[in-house]
């Protein structure tokens, strides 16, 4: 440690002292170390001086992997729900015969009924039957015509529930409903043999009994 005279009071002071202990004169070094201007520069210099090891920066990798796992899990759940929905639809779908027969056509009686009622939302089929079927061969494919009997409860214009009997002729193209061709309402009584004479003559189908 070297000493020098204080330029103010002449007292001996150390070259490493920041100020004179006698008069307080400040000892400013000729080559001062540059001051760090900001915390940001200090942090960046510390990082450059000692870069982090792979173990120290490993913390972000598990987060990325966890995010990927969540995406995979959500995708698997969506796929599982979609497969379950398709299975339910497939199980509940009626089995299709080679051509639409009477048992398969009976599934579409309610659809034909709704086409002829003024208030189909309130209608409920109490009893029904397919009386027969004919096939018409056309250039666009075969058209299947079915004669159906339906006993229906529905609301009238006053909101009262009444029961009516119908004879309906509806069409199907393949396995798809194609509309109502003709229908007749017979009130609360089952159509009689006389009422069904026209149908018997045209289609030669058995008639429902009273």
VENDAWO-V620189 format. One line per field, one symbol per residue. phi: phi as a letter, one per 30 degrees, with the letter a starting at -180 (. if undefined). A space follows every 10 residues. Layout:
# VENDAWO-V620189
phi=???
This chain:
# VENDAWO-V620189
phi=.ccbdddcci ddbddcddad dcciddccdd bddddddadd dddddddddb dddeddcddd dedddddddd dddddddddd dddddddddd dddddcddbd cddddddcdd ddeddccdbd dcdbddbaac dlabbccbdd kdcccbcbcb cbcadddcid dbcbcbcbcb cbciccdbjc caabcbidcd eddddcdddd ddchcdcdcd
